[in-house]
Amino acid sequence: MISKIKRTYSSKKGSFTRPSSSTLSSSLVSDKPSSPKRKRPLQEQSNLSAEDLHLPLKRAKTLSKSKENVKDGSKQKTLTQLHFCIDQTILRACPRCSLTYTKGAPDDESLHRTHCLRIQRGMEWGREEEKEMVKNGIVQVASGIRLKDGKKGRIIYFKADAGGRIGSKLTSLLETVNLTLSSPPLTPAILRESKAYLFLLPSSTTSSREKIAGCVIAQRISTAMAIASPAECEAVAQSASDDTSKAEAPPLILVDTSTGLFCHPTPLPTPLGISRLFVPYSYRRQGIARHLLSAAAETFIHGCPLYPKKGQVAFTQPTGDGNAVMMEWGGGGVRIYEE
């Protein structure tokens, strides 16, 4: 028997009829029954362990770590194989800057590269230092000084204990000079009594910067020793070979064995001492040292120029090149003082 189905909805607005209980039961019957999706019971969900819940996360971390290890392995630094060689020394002497360093030592090689570059090309003087000219009392001695190769430069001077950028620049410059001359660093007491003279040349690459082509540190001193003449040195050499005239020979102090430089031990009043003199290799044989020494002698004491030929200027223990400059510029009147 076929049951009649009563319509419970209408296409017209507002016509809605609540179905009866018999009608509701018959309307749920269909040819294709569908069961609603059941959620997993709470007790069943709670039976899952923490390891099961975090398993995908652990697996992702493991994969990421493996990828990182692969990347680290690809970026591994190339190692250098070192060998001992007993027959050869590891000390090297640079033919350009004459600095002896240990080959294979990173610190020594880095120091040599920096020092060799400064020795050959010199350091730079730029706008940063020019901004502090008034603050540090920088004075320009002369400008437009022509060298032997036709280049023109200028000479400035300032207190050797200056601070700021100029003080840092002078400290770096003195480190290079002391390393080149194998001299100890100047003490703060000496720097307070000294002036730094710099010879500046225009840079060929940048118009706003200049090259430090020479440096002289002039110091206020009180006494120095006169240099013995060649005849007096020869007399000392003869007296050393003859025991009878040894007592009659004048006592002299040996300053440098390589140049045969001797001095008389008697201290003489001397106002100016040159503690450091340096010119980079690229700017030598141009007269820069002579210009710097003359500027120091003329301006170190305000209003009182000094004359080296009269014994008013002294040098510390000079090297071979420094001795040649001292003799040529001073005309044999320069003295020697102990720093």
NUNUDO-529154 format. One record per residue: residue in three letters; y, x, z of N, C-alpha, C, O in turn. Coordinates in steps of 0.02 Angstrom, whole numbers, padded with zeros to 5 digits, always signed. Atoms other than C-alpha are relative to their C-alpha. Example, Ala and Ser with C-alpha at 12.3 -4.5 7.8 and 13.67 -1.06 7.14 Angstrom:
2
ala-00059+00045+00000-00225+00615+00390+00060+00045+00000+00059+00097+00033
ser-00059-00042-00003-00053+00684+00357+00055-00039+00037+00110-00014+00045
This chain:
339
met-00059+00042+00000+00000+00000+00000+00062+00044+00000+00068+00090+00040
ile-00061-00041+00008+00168+00070-00051+00054-00030+00044+00071-00089+00038
ser-00053+00023-00045+00303+00060+00083+00068+00005-00034+00081+00050-00074
lys-00067+00001+00029+00479+00017+00036+00047+00045+00040+00044+00045+00102
ile-00047-00045-00032+00614+00144+00073+00070-00029-00006+00093-00045-00060
lys-00068+00028-00002+00783+00081+00126+00050+00055-00008+00044+00107+00025
arg-00053-00050+00012+00936+00178+00064+00043+00005+00062+00066-00046+00090
thr-00041-00012-00060+01031+00255+00207+00067+00031-00015+00104+00049+00031
tyr-00065-00027+00019+01180+00321+00110+00025-00035-00060-00013-00068-00095
ser-00030+00032+00057+01299+00261-00021+00052+00045-00030+00080+00088+00004
ser-00050-00041+00033+01413+00339-00147+00071-00019+00017+00118+00019+00006
lys-00067+00022-00018+01557+00237-00084+00020+00033+00064-00021+00046+00108
lys-00027-00030-00059+01671+00313+00045-00005-00048+00059+00007-00108+00054
gly+00001+00037-00063+01645+00257+00222-00062-00043+00009-00068-00074+00061
ser+00061+00040-00009+01475+00170+00192-00055+00044+00024-00083+00082-00014
phe+00053-00040-00030+01352+00249+00309-00037-00043+00050-00007-00077+00091
thr+00042+00042-00043+01205+00165+00396-00050+00043+00034-00087+00080+00002
arg+00049-00038-00039+01106+00242+00536-00069-00026-00014-00080-00087-00008
pro+00068+00024+00014+00921+00234+00490-00036-00018+00064-00021+00006+00118
ser+00043+00020-00056+00794+00150+00601-00053+00051+00013-00061+00098-00026
ser+00052-00048-00018+00653+00240+00686-00057+00000-00048-00086+00053-00063
ser+00054+00003+00049+00524+00178+00562+00020+00032-00065-00019+00067-00097
thr-00024-00030+00063+00628+00227+00417+00005+00075+00006-00011+00111-00042
leu-00007-00073-00009+00662+00400+00491-00067+00035-00004-00071+00090-00032
ser+00066-00032+00003+00477+00436+00510-00027+00002-00069-00060+00050-00089
ser+00025+00000+00069+00438+00385+00333+00039+00046-00045+00012+00071-00094
ser-00041-00043+00044+00582+00484+00261-00017+00073+00006-00001+00112-00039
leu+00018-00071-00009+00514+00649+00330-00062+00019-00038-00077+00078-00044
val+00061-00015+00037+00356+00637+00229+00019+00020-00071+00057-00015-00104
ser-00015-00024+00069+00364+00737+00067-00062+00031-00028-00111+00044+00007
asp+00058-00030+00033+00245+00808-00060-00007+00073+00018-00063+00098+00022
lys+00002-00071-00015+00292+00988-00016+00030+00011+00068+00091+00021+00075
pro-00026-00010-00068+00307+01008+00170+00024+00072+00009-00006+00119-00017
ser-00029-00067-00014+00415+01155+00229+00008+00007+00075+00035-00036+00109
ser-00005-00014-00071+00405+01233+00400+00062+00042+00013+00074+00090-00024
pro-00060-00040-00014+00567+01299+00477-00018+00069+00023-00071+00081+00051
lys+00011-00070-00018+00586+01488+00505+00005+00006+00075+00056-00010+00106
arg+00003-00008-00072+00533+01528+00681+00023+00070+00020+00006+00120-00012
lys-00022-00064-00026+00617+01664+00781-00055+00030+00043-00095-00007+00072
arg+00049-00033-00042+00510+01794+00869+00017-00013+00073+00074-00007+00094
pro-00013+00014-00071+00491+01749+01051+00030+00061+00034+00019+00118+00014
leu-00035-00052-00037+00595+01846+01174-00049+00048+00033-00036+00108+00036
gln+00050-00043-00032+00441+01910+01264-00031+00048-00049-00047+00106-00033
glu+00030-00043+00052+00372+01976+01102+00048+00055-00021+00027+00111-00037
gln-00049-00052+00017+00535+02066+01064+00004+00054+00053+00015+00112+00039
ser-00006-00048-00054+00538+02146+01234-00058+00048+00003-00053+00100+00036
asn+00057-00045-00001+00367+02224+01204+00012+00062-00044-00027+00110-00039
leu-00014-00058+00042+00445+02345+01076+00027+00057+00042+00071+00047+00084
ser-00021-00058-00039+00466+02519+01147+00065+00028-00026+00086+00014-00082
ala-00063-00032+00020+00627+02620+01143-00011+00050-00056+00034+00060-00098
glu+00015-00048+00054+00543+02749+01031-00003-00034-00067+00019-00006-00118
asp+00004+00036+00063+00508+02615+00900+00070-00019-00025+00084-00020-00085
leu-00067+00020+00021+00689+02559+00903+00041+00059-00027+00080+00050-00074
his-00039-00059+00020+00760+02736+00885-00035+00044-00051-00009+00097-00067
leu+00037-00041+00048+00634+02801+00760+00040+00014-00064+00042+00071-00086
pro-00040-00016+00061+00746+02781+00605+00058+00048+00015+00073+00091-00026
leu-00056-00044-00017+00892+02865+00696-00024+00072+00008+00009+00118-00016
lys+00028-00067-00009+00784+03015+00747-00017+00031-00067-00006+00090-00079
arg+00019-00026+00065+00721+03031+00571+00061+00021-00040+00060+00071-00076
ala-00062-00018+00035+00899+03031+00502+00029+00065+00027+00054+00106-00011
lys-00026-00062-00029+00951+03166+00625-00041+00060-00022-00013+00113-00036
thr+00043-00055+00022+00801+03272+00577+00015+00020-00072+00016+00080-00088
leu-00015-00015+00069+00844+03258+00393+00068+00035-00006+00076+00081-00045
ser-00066-00032+00004+01027+03301+00424-00003+00073+00024+00029+00116-00004
lys+00007-00069-00025+00977+03455+00527-00033+00045-00052-00014+00103-00060
ser+00034-00040+00051+00861+03514+00390+00048+00017-00057+00045+00072-00085
lys-00049-00015+00053+01002+03497+00262+00050+00053+00023+00069+00096-00016
glu-00046-00050-00026+01119+03596+00375-00031+00069+00000+00002+00118-00016
asn+00034-00065+00000+00990+03734+00393-00003+00029-00070+00004+00089-00080
val+00002-00024+00069+00974+03742+00204+00069+00027-00021+00074+00079-00054
lys-00067-00023+00018+01164+03756+00186+00016+00066+00035+00045+00111+00004
asp-00012-00062-00036+01174+03890+00321-00037+00058-00031-00011+00114-00035
gly+00039-00053+00032+01038+03987+00235+00032+00023-00065+00029+00082-00083
ser-00032-00019+00063+01132+03981+00070+00064+00038+00010+00084+00077-00033
lys-00063-00034-00014+01294+04043+00154-00010+00063+00041+00039+00090+00067
gln+00013-00059-00041+01212+04189+00244+00034+00061-00031+00031+00072-00091
lys-00037-00058+00023+01315+04348+00233-00048+00054-00026-00104+00062-00003
thr+00039-00055+00027+01253+04492+00130+00003+00060+00046+00057+00083+00064
leu+00004-00057-00046+01195+04633+00242+00000+00065-00038-00023+00069-00095
thr-00005-00066+00030+01226+04816+00205-00050+00047+00034-00050+00053+00095
gln+00049-00047-00027+01085+04941+00226+00032+00069+00008+00055+00098-00040
leu-00028-00066-00015+01145+05101+00310-00056+00051+00008-00111+00034+00032
his+00050-00053-00004+01053+05266+00303+00032+00060+00035+00091+00074+00027
phe-00023-00062-00032+01068+05422+00408-00007+00058-00049-00059+00067-00082
cys+00001-00060+00043+01114+05578+00311+00023+00059+00043+00083+00067+00055
ile-00015-00055-00045+01106+05732+00420+00036+00056-00036+00075+00093-00005
asp-00030-00056+00037+01160+05852+00282+00075-00009-00012+00110+00040-00021
gln-00070+00013+00015+01330+05767+00255+00035-00030+00060+00005-00068+00098
thr-00040+00027-00055+01468+05727+00379+00029-00068-00018+00042-00082-00077
ile-00029+00066+00011+01535+05551+00400+00076+00000+00004+00108-00051-00009
leu-00073-00006-00002+01713+05613+00423+00028+00012-00070+00002+00054-00107
arg-00032-00007+00066+01824+05597+00270+00074+00014+00010+00106-00014+00053
ala-00072-00016+00000+01996+05672+00239+00031-00025-00065+00012-00003-00119
cys-00031+00029+00059+02104+05571+00121+00046+00052-00034+00088+00081+00001
pro-00044-00050+00033+02187+05684-00011+00071-00025-00009+00116+00015-00020
arg-00067+00026+00010+02337+05566-00024+00041-00001+00064+00100+00018+00064
cys-00038+00005-00063+02385+05539+00159-00022+00051+00052+00009+00055+00105
ser+00025-00053-00044+02286+05683+00240-00027-00027+00066-00032+00011+00115
leu+00027+00029-00062+02214+05564+00371-00076+00008+00000-00109-00007-00050
thr+00072-00007-00008+02039+05601+00434-00027-00062+00036-00003-00079+00090
tyr+00028+00061-00029+01934+05445+00469-00075+00001-00008-00103+00042-00045
thr+00072+00005+00001+01753+05396+00496-00022-00050-00054-00004-00109-00052
lys+00023+00043+00054+01671+05327+00340-00055-00047+00026-00102-00025+00059
gly+00048+00050-00023+01574+05166+00373+00021-00036+00062-00009-00087+00079
ala-00027+00035-00059+01674+05119+00529+00055-00048-00022+00105-00025-00049
pro-00050+00049+00026+01771+04957+00491+00070+00012+00028+00119+00007-00009
asp-00066-00011-00030+01912+04996+00614+00035+00061-00030+00095+00059-00045
asp-00029-00061+00029+01938+05172+00546+00021-00011-00073+00075+00012-00094
glu-00016+00011+00070+01933+05116+00365+00060-00047-00009+00101-00037-00053
ser-00057+00045+00003+02056+04973+00397+00064+00037+00018+00116+00028-00013
leu-00058-00040-00019+02174+05093+00486+00021+00047-00056+00081+00056-00068
his-00017-00047+00055+02163+05216+00342+00033-00036-00058+00081-00011-00087
arg-00030+00037+00056+02202+05083+00210+00073-00017+00014+00116-00007-00028
thr-00069+00017-00018+02357+05024+00303+00045+00061+00002+00101+00060-00024
his-00040-00061-00007+02417+05199+00343+00013+00033-00068+00069+00055-00082
cys-00007-00032+00066+02387+05266+00167+00050-00038-00043+00089-00008-00080
leu-00047+00040+00038+02484+05121+00090+00072+00012+00024+00118+00017-00017
arg-00068-00012-00027+02633+05149+00206+00024+00070-00017+00083+00081-00031
ile-00019-00069+00015+02630+05336+00176+00024+00008-00072+00072+00044-00085
gln-00016-00008+00070+02637+05318-00012+00061-00041-00022+00105-00017-00057
arg-00051+00045+00025+02752+05168-00037+00056-00015+00050+00109-00039+00031
gly-00050+00016-00051+02846+05151+00128-00003-00073+00020-00039-00113-00010
met-00004+00069-00025+02886+04993+00225+00061-00035-00030+00104-00003-00060
glu-00053+00039+00030+03003+04852+00176+00052-00021+00052+00037-00026+00112
trp-00056+00024-00040+03171+04797+00244+00027-00062-00036+00050-00057-00093
gly-00018+00062+00034+03215+04615+00208+00054-00040+00036+00090-00014+00078
arg-00052+00044-00028+03325+04467+00253-00010-00012+00075+00039-00022+00111
glu+00012+00012-00071+03240+04444+00421+00035+00053+00043+00063+00038+00095
glu-00033-00053-00037+03305+04613+00478+00076-00002-00009+00113+00016+00037
glu-00072+00003+00012+03476+04587+00398+00034-00053+00044+00092-00045+00062
lys-00029+00052-00043+03502+04429+00502+00015+00026+00070+00057-00002+00105
glu-00010-00027-00068+03493+04535+00661+00045+00062+00001+00045+00099+00049
met-00043-00060+00003+03618+04668+00605+00053-00001+00054+00064+00049+00088
val-00053+00005-00050+03758+04605+00717-00029+00002+00070+00000+00034+00115
lys+00031+00003-00067+03642+04570+00864-00021+00069+00024-00012+00084+00083
asn+00023-00066-00019+03571+04747+00864+00050+00056-00015+00034+00115-00008
gly-00052-00050+00012+03732+04835+00815-00016+00048-00056-00003+00108-00049
ile+00016-00044+00057+03672+04902+00648+00064+00020-00036+00107-00022-00051
val-00059-00028+00034+03801+05014+00564-00022+00031-00066-00070+00069-00069
gln+00013-00031+00065+03802+05059+00380+00043+00062-00008+00104+00058-00008
val-00036-00064+00004+03847+05242+00362+00030+00009-00069+00089+00026-00075
ala-00024-00010+00068+03861+05252+00173-00042-00043-00047-00098-00061-00031
ser+00035+00039+00051+03812+05155+00017+00011+00032-00068+00057+00073-00077
gly-00006-00029+00067+03786+05198-00165-00015+00074-00003+00013+00110-00045
ile+00019-00071+00000+03707+05367-00124-00047+00013-00058-00101-00017-00061
arg+00040-00014+00059+03638+05437-00287-00051+00055+00015-00034+00107+00042
leu+00054-00049-00008+03471+05528-00283-00009+00040-00064+00026+00029-00114
lys+00012-00043+00059+03404+05657-00404-00028-00038-00059-00017-00019-00116
asp+00028+00039+00056+03310+05526-00506+00046-00054-00025+00027-00093-00068
gly-00049+00049+00023+03466+05420-00527+00005-00063+00041+00052-00101+00033
lys-00002+00060-00041+03426+05285-00400+00054+00006+00053+00073+00061+00074
lys-00052+00002-00051+03558+05230-00275-00025-00038+00061-00058-00090+00055
gly+00021+00032-00062+03528+05186-00093+00056+00002+00051+00112+00022+00037
arg-00048+00001-00055+03615+05166+00074-00033+00024+00064-00095+00025+00069
ile+00024-00025-00064+03598+05234+00251+00029-00044+00055+00089-00057+00057
ile-00021+00038-00058+03604+05130+00410-00027+00034+00063-00073+00075+00059
tyr+00028-00025-00063+03578+05172+00593+00009-00053+00054+00053-00096+00050
phe-00002+00046-00057+03547+05077+00756-00035+00032+00058-00068+00084+00051
lys+00032-00027-00060+03486+05106+00932-00075-00003-00007-00103-00053-00030
ala+00072-00003+00009+03305+05160+00937-00039-00046+00047-00098-00057+00037
asp+00034+00047-00046+03266+05041+01082+00019-00072-00016+00017-00115+00028
ala-00019+00068+00021+03321+04887+00983-00059-00047+00008-00117-00026+00006
gly+00052+00050-00008+03225+04725+01007-00005-00045-00061+00025-00030-00113
gly+00008+00049+00054+03175+04577+00898-00039+00028-00059-00081+00072-00051
arg+00035-00022+00060+03116+04599+00720+00013+00072-00017-00031+00108-00042
ile-00017-00069+00015+03207+04763+00700-00039+00048+00045-00063+00100+00023
gly+00039-00041-00045+03122+04834+00854-00074+00003-00019-00105+00056-00015
ser+00070+00001+00023+02951+04778+00790-00010+00042-00063-00060+00077-00071
lys+00004-00040+00062+02987+04855+00620+00002+00075+00015-00035+00114-00014
leu-00006-00071-00018+03039+05021+00699-00063+00024+00036-00084+00081+00026
thr+00061-00019-00035+02885+05021+00811-00057+00014-00049-00092+00064-00043
ser+00051-00010+00051+02769+05001+00661+00014+00063-00041-00032+00100-00058
leu-00018-00059+00037+02864+05136+00568-00014+00064+00039-00039+00113+00011
leu+00012-00060-00041+02853+05259+00713-00075+00012+00010-00096+00070+00016
glu+00073-00010-00005+02666+05228+00730-00026+00038-00061-00067+00082-00055
thr+00020-00035+00062+02645+05283+00548+00024+00072+00001-00012+00117-00019
val-00029-00068-00001+02760+05433+00572-00039+00044+00050-00056+00101+00033
asn+00036-00040-00051+02672+05492+00732-00070+00017-00023-00095+00071-00010
leu+00067-00013+00025+02502+05474+00650+00001+00053-00055-00044+00094-00059
thr-00005-00049+00054+02560+05575+00500+00015+00070+00027-00014+00119+00003
leu-00020-00065-00027+02639+05714+00603-00044+00023+00058-00034+00078+00085
ser+00044-00015-00058+02502+05711+00737+00043+00012+00063+00031+00059+00101
ser-00047-00005-00056+02640+05684+00866-00013-00055+00051-00037-00109+00032
pro+00008+00053-00050+02634+05587+01029+00055-00053-00008+00107-00038-00037
pro-00053+00052+00005+02731+05422+01040+00060+00018+00044+00053+00049+00096
leu-00061-00012-00037+02910+05431+01099+00002-00046+00061-00014-00105+00057
thr-00003+00038-00062+02936+05374+01278+00060-00046-00001+00108-00034-00038
pro-00058+00044-00004+03054+05231+01322+00064+00036+00020+00118+00019-00003
ala-00059-00039-00020+03171+05357+01405+00031+00037-00060+00092+00040-00066
ile-00025-00035+00059+03185+05456+01242+00031-00050-00049+00083-00036-00079
leu-00026+00050+00046+03211+05297+01139+00068-00026+00022+00110-00042-00020
arg-00065+00023-00024+03356+05244+01250+00056+00048-00017+00114+00029-00023
glu-00050-00051+00015+03445+05407+01209+00000+00019-00075+00028+00070-00094
ser+00009-00018+00071+03404+05401+01022+00030-00054-00045+00041-00111-00025
lys-00021+00045+00053+03467+05323+00861-00047+00009-00059-00070+00064-00073
ala+00043-00002+00059+03363+05278+00708+00042-00005-00063+00082-00052-00070
tyr-00034-00001+00064+03431+05321+00536-00050-00015-00055-00102+00018-00060
leu+00045+00020+00054+03351+05236+00385+00035+00005-00066+00094-00012-00073
phe-00025-00002+00069+03374+05268+00200-00034-00057-00037-00095-00060-00043
leu+00026+00061+00032+03354+05103+00104+00014+00003-00075+00070+00018-00097
leu-00006+00004+00072+03322+05086-00082-00017-00070-00024-00062-00101+00005
pro+00016+00066+00026+03323+04923-00183-00072-00003-00025-00096+00043-00057
ser+00069+00008+00022+03148+04856-00215-00001-00017-00075+00043-00053-00100
ser+00005+00012+00073+03092+04853-00397-00031-00069-00015-00026-00092-00072
thr+00033+00064+00012+02997+04687-00374+00042-00059+00025+00045-00110-00008
thr-00039+00055-00030+03109+04580-00260+00070+00023+00014+00080+00076+00045
ser-00070-00020-00010+03298+04584-00258+00023-00009+00072+00071+00023+00094
ser-00021+00014-00068+03308+04518-00079-00030+00049+00051-00016+00044+00110
arg+00032-00048-00046+03206+04662-00005+00014+00072-00023+00029+00085-00081
glu-00011-00070+00013+03227+04850+00008-00058+00041+00028-00096+00017+00070
lys+00052-00046-00023+03110+04997+00034+00030+00051+00048+00084+00078+00037
ile-00021-00052-00047+03124+05113+00183-00025+00066-00028-00083+00083-00022
ala+00018-00062+00035+03126+05278+00089+00006+00062+00044-00010+00117+00022
gly-00006-00058-00044+03160+05390+00239+00021-00022+00069+00053-00074+00078
cys-00016+00017-00069+03180+05392+00427+00014+00064+00039-00021+00114+00031
val-00017-00055-00045+03262+05509+00554+00015-00030+00069+00053-00078+00075
ile-00014+00019-00069+03260+05487+00743+00040+00057+00032+00014+00112+00042
ala-00045-00050-00030+03408+05580+00821+00006-00014+00075+00014-00071+00096
gln+00004+00006-00073+03405+05613+01008+00055+00042+00033+00072+00096+00008
arg-00050-00037-00039+03537+05667+01134-00037+00050+00045-00077+00030+00087
ile+00031-00052-00041+03484+05833+01212+00054+00044+00031+00114+00033+00019
ser-00048-00044-00034+03565+05968+01318-00007+00073-00021+00043+00108-00032
thr+00011-00070+00017+03485+06136+01274-00054+00007-00053-00095-00038-00062
ala+00050-00017+00050+03381+06217+01137-00005+00076-00006+00037+00112+00022
met+00011-00072+00007+03315+06389+01087+00016+00021-00072+00001-00014-00120
ala-00017-00027+00066+03377+06495+00944-00061+00029-00034-00104+00058-00001
ile+00057-00024+00039+03255+06540+00805+00009+00075-00012+00064+00098-00029
ala-00003-00072+00011+03214+06725+00791+00003+00015-00075-00026-00020-00116
ser-00006-00020+00070+03259+06812+00630-00064+00034-00023-00104+00055+00018
pro+00060-00034+00025+03124+06887+00516-00004+00072+00025-00059+00097+00038
ala+00001-00069-00025+03176+07063+00573-00025+00003+00072-00063+00047+00090
glu+00023+00003-00070+03150+07016+00756-00074-00017+00005-00109+00010+00047
cys+00072+00017+00001+02981+06939+00717-00041+00061-00022-00096+00073+00005
glu+00035-00060+00022+02930+07098+00625-00002+00052+00056-00052+00087+00064
ala-00001-00048-00056+02983+07203+00774-00051-00019+00053-00082+00024+00084
val+00050+00022-00048+02874+07097+00887-00070+00016-00025-00114+00035+00015
ala+00066-00015+00027+02726+07120+00771-00016+00074+00005-00073+00093+00019
gln+00012-00072-00005+02748+07307+00769-00011+00022+00073-00053+00065+00086
ser+00008-00018-00071+02765+07317+00958-00067-00022+00027-00094+00009+00073
ala+00066+00022-00022+02604+07220+00978-00054+00050-00019-00103+00056+00017
ser+00049-00050+00021+02511+07355+00882+00010+00068+00034-00036+00109+00038
asp-00016-00063-00033+02598+07498+00974+00011-00012+00074+00058-00046+00094
asp-00003+00011-00073+02568+07501+01162+00060+00034+00032+00084+00011+00084
thr-00055-00037-00031+02709+07626+01195+00066-00039-00002+00106-00035+00044
ser-00063+00037+00007+02847+07512+01131-00007-00073+00021+00038-00113+00009
lys+00012+00069-00019+02773+07353+01202+00051-00024+00052+00072-00081+00050
ala-00047+00020-00052+02890+07353+01352+00070-00008-00028+00110-00047-00001
glu-00067+00003+00028+03044+07379+01242+00009-00059-00048+00066-00075-00066
ala-00004+00055+00048+03005+07232+01125+00031-00062+00034+00016-00076+00091
pro-00030+00060-00030+03110+07074+01153-00052-00055+00006-00091-00066-00040
pro+00049+00054-00008+03008+06929+01223+00018-00059-00045+00075-00082-00045
leu-00009+00057+00044+02988+06788+01097-00055-00052+00014-00109-00035+00038
ile+00047+00055-00009+02901+06619+01104-00026-00021-00068+00013-00035-00114
leu+00031+00021+00063+02778+06576+00966+00002-00076-00005-00022-00111+00039
val-00005+00072+00011+02813+06403+00896-00053-00025-00048-00084-00076-00035
asp+00049+00021+00051+02701+06392+00742-00032+00062-00030+00003+00106-00056
thr+00035-00058+00027+02568+06515+00689-00004-00001-00076-00004+00052-00108
ser+00007+00005+00073+02553+06448+00511+00063+00024-00036+00058+00055-00090
thr-00063-00021+00032+02737+06481+00471+00029+00062+00033+00080+00088+00008
gly-00027-00060-00034+02763+06628+00592+00067-00012+00031+00111+00030+00027
leu-00065+00018-00029+02904+06538+00684+00002+00021+00073-00040+00001+00114
phe-00011-00023-00069+02967+06623+00843+00070-00020+00023+00116-00028-00017
cys-00064+00019-00029+03108+06575+00961+00015+00045+00060-00030+00072+00093
his-00021-00035-00060+03208+06662+01095-00006-00048+00060+00011-00107+00053
pro+00011+00045-00057+03167+06592+01268+00064-00023+00035+00062-00069+00076
thr-00062+00017-00035+03350+06582+01323+00026-00068-00024+00039-00076-00083
pro-00026+00066+00020+03411+06399+01324+00075+00004-00015+00113+00034+00023
leu-00070+00001+00021+03576+06370+01234+00024-00072-00004-00015-00117-00021
pro-00026+00069+00003+03690+06216+01242-00004-00028-00071+00021+00002-00119
thr+00009+00032+00066+03644+06099+01099+00004-00076+00010-00034-00102+00052
pro-00009+00072-00013+03700+05915+01087-00048-00046-00037-00063-00101-00013
leu+00039+00046+00042+03588+05844+00950-00069+00028-00014-00077+00087-00032
gly+00069-00018+00016+03399+05847+00928-00030-00049-00049-00020-00109-00043
ile+00036+00041+00049+03296+05783+00781-00073-00002+00021-00109+00046+00013
ser+00069+00005-00025+03133+05719+00855-00049-00022-00054-00107-00003-00051
arg+00045+00022+00053+03061+05635+00699+00038+00001-00067+00095-00021-00071
leu-00026+00000+00068+03091+05660+00513-00058-00016-00047-00109+00019-00048
phe+00056+00022+00043+02986+05568+00383+00028-00031-00063+00075-00071-00063
val-00014+00029+00066+02996+05527+00198-00067-00015-00034-00109+00031-00039
pro+00063+00015+00035+02854+05436+00106-00009+00044-00062+00039+00068-00091
tyr+00016-00045+00056+02765+05534-00030+00034-00021-00065+00053+00022-00104
ser-00028+00023+00063+02835+05425-00170+00074+00017-00007+00101+00015-00062
tyr-00072-00012+00002+03015+05470-00124+00019+00071+00019+00078+00084+00032
arg-00016-00069-00017+03004+05655-00085+00028+00038-00060+00022+00016-00118
arg-00032-00043+00050+03095+05792-00180+00059-00035-00033+00076-00019-00090
gln-00058+00035+00027+03244+05675-00205+00063+00011+00042+00116-00015+00025
gly-00058-00013-00042+03361+05739-00068+00011-00051+00055+00065-00051+00086
ile-00008+00052-00050+03331+05593+00051+00005+00030+00070+00048+00009+00110
ala-00002-00031-00066+03296+05703+00203+00067+00033+00013+00094+00028+00068
arg-00065-00033-00008+03455+05803+00175+00056-00050+00014+00099-00038+00056
his-00050+00052-00011+03561+05644+00163-00006-00030+00070+00045-00043+00103
leu+00009+00029-00066+03485+05573+00322+00022+00048+00056+00055+00027+00103
leu-00019-00048-00050+03509+05734+00422+00076+00009+00003+00105+00016+00057
ser-00073-00006+00001+03690+05749+00366+00033-00061+00031+00084-00055+00066
ala-00028+00061-00029+03724+05568+00413-00007+00000+00076+00038-00021+00112
ala+00009-00003-00072+03650+05596+00587+00047+00050+00032+00075+00036+00086
ala-00045-00051-00028+03752+05754+00616+00073-00024+00000+00111-00005+00045
glu-00070+00022+00005+03914+05668+00563+00016-00060+00045+00073-00067+00068
thr-00015+00063-00034+03895+05502+00656-00034-00009+00067-00022-00059+00101
phe+00036+00011-00063+03782+05529+00807+00048-00005+00059+00042-00050+00100
ile-00052+00002-00051+03930+05568+00921+00064-00025-00035+00090+00009-00079
his-00057+00032+00034+04075+05454+00873+00062+00045+00003+00084+00065+00056
gly-00061-00040+00005+04224+05553+00812-00010+00074+00011+00038+00111+00016
cys+00013-00071-00012+04138+05721+00838-00057+00023-00045-00115+00024-00023
pro+00054-00024+00045+04040+05786+00686-00029+00066+00025+00007+00108+00053
leu+00036-00060-00022+03910+05919+00722-00019+00042-00062-00028+00015-00117
tyr+00015-00045+00056+03870+06072+00615-00064+00039+00016-00067+00076+00065
pro+00063-00034-00014+03692+06138+00603+00005+00076-00006-00031+00112+00029
lys-00006-00072+00008+03746+06311+00545+00031+00034+00061+00025+00095+00070
lys-00029-00027-00062+03838+06333+00710-00047-00008+00060-00028+00007+00117
gly+00048+00008-00054+03683+06294+00811+00009-00062+00042-00010-00063+00100
gln-00012+00062-00037+03734+06117+00861-00054-00052-00011-00050-00107+00017
val+00055+00046+00015+03575+06034+00795-00066+00037+00011-00072+00096-00007
ala+00065-00030-00013+03395+06067+00848-00056-00047-00024-00046-00107-00028
phe+00060+00036+00020+03221+06013+00789-00054+00009+00053-00054+00059+00090
thr+00061-00012-00038+03061+05986+00884-00045+00045-00041-00027+00067-00095
gln+00046-00045+00035+02910+06089+00834-00014-00029-00070-00049-00079-00075
pro+00007+00029+00067+02914+06063+00644-00066+00018-00033-00099+00067-00015
thr+00057-00016+00042+02771+06056+00520+00022+00049-00054+00080+00072-00054
gly-00018-00046+00054+02766+06167+00366+00055-00027-00043+00103+00009-00059
asp-00053+00031+00041+02868+06044+00262+00064-00008+00039+00119+00002+00013
gly-00059+00008-00041+02985+06009+00407+00037+00065+00011+00099+00066+00014
asn-00032-00065-00008+03017+06194+00430+00040+00019-00062+00094+00048-00057
ala-00036-00016+00062+03066+06213+00247+00065-00040-00005+00117-00014-00024
val-00061+00042+00001+03188+06066+00259+00051+00025+00051+00110+00028+00037
met-00044-00024-00053+03258+06134+00423+00037+00063-00021+00097+00070-00010
met-00031-00062+00020+03291+06306+00351+00049-00010-00058+00103+00021-00059
glu-00043+00011+00058+03366+06241+00188+00063-00038+00021+00118-00020+00000
trp-00058+00041-00018+03480+06110+00267+00044+00035+00052+00105+00033+00048
gly-00038-00031-00053+03530+06209+00421+00025+00069-00014+00066+00096+00024
gly-00023-00067+00017+03556+06375+00337-00019+00053+00051+00016+00103+00058
gly+00022-00049-00050+03460+06466+00473+00030-00008+00068+00014+00030+00114
gly-00032+00009-00065+03567+06399+00615-00032-00053+00044-00013-00061+00102
val+00032+00053-00039+03454+06256+00672-00042+00030+00055-00074+00082+00044
arg+00039-00024-00056+03372+06279+00841-00062-00042+00012-00074-00092-00022
ile+00062+00035-00018+03208+06223+00920+00006-00022+00073+00026+00017+00117
tyr+00000+00024-00069+03194+06115+01076-00067-00032+00017-00104-00053-00027
glu+00063+00030-00023+03050+06051+01180+00011-00074+00016+00056-00092+00054
glu-00008+00073-00006+03029+05863+01172-00019-00023+00071-00015-00083+00085
